[in-house]
Amino acid sequence: MQVKDFLREENVFYGLGAASKDQLLRQLAEKLAARTTLPASTLAKALLDRERLGSTGIGNGVAIPHAMVEGLVAPICLAAKLGRPVDFEAVDEVPIDLIVLVLTPAGQASDALNILSCFARRFREEEVVTRLRLARSAEEIYVILTD
């Protein structure tokens, strides 16, 4: 499984802005709701409930929020580079500027783990993170993540 198997180019965003983690997750939920049959409130609730269990900020300015959502028919992912960092209560306390959001249908834990591990591997590569931070468009971000 590779990132390009589940991240679509139209789900990559550049320069998003938010004042807080909650506001960012709600904004991303709205973007994904436009591509699913579920309301943004359902997606946001799943993400916020998951964040209450512990931050999905994995360190080095990166977060991979994720949730399993009842009623979702297929996994959907979103990637974004923020216009300015947001406090995400990450493990290293560094505000995040790179985010990948992963939603999977309820009951598909193995798919969720496979997708999350694909992104985690990409973000462990320092060159990838550096290139993402230098990217100047959603298209560049997509190419870097799916390369």
Residue, then its C-alpha position, 0 to 999 in steps of 0.5 A: m500500500q502506498v500513499k497514492d492509493f488513497l490520497r487524491e490530489e483534490n484533497v490536498f490543500y496549501g496555506l490553510g489557516a486556523a486559530s486552534k486545533d479544534q477550529l482546524l479539525r472542523q475546517l478539515a471536516e467541512k472540506l471532507a464532508a463535501r466529498t462524502t455523504l456525511p455531514a461535517s458535524t459527524l466527521a468533526k465529532a469523530l476527529l475531536d472525540r479521537e483527539r480527546l484520547g490523546s493528541t495525534g501530533i506526532g512531532n516535528g510539526v506534523a499531525i496525523p489526526h484520524a478516526m473511524v466513522e460510522g456510515l463512511v463507505a471508504p477511507i478518505c484522506l486529506a493533506a495540508k500545509l498550514g499558512r502558520p503553525v497551530d498548537f496541536e498539543a503534540v508529543d514534542e510540544v512543537p506547533i504543527d504546520l503539516i497535517v494529514l487527516v485519515l478517516t476510515p469506515a467503522g470496523q476497518a481497523s486494519d485499513a486504518l493502521n495500514i494507511l496511518s503507517c504509510f503516512a508515518r513512514r513518509f514523515r519519518e524521512e527528513e528530506v520529505v518533511t523539508r521538501l513539504r515545508l518548501a512546497r509552494s502549492a497543493e500540487e507540489i505537496y501531492v507530488i512529494l507525498t505520493d513520490 
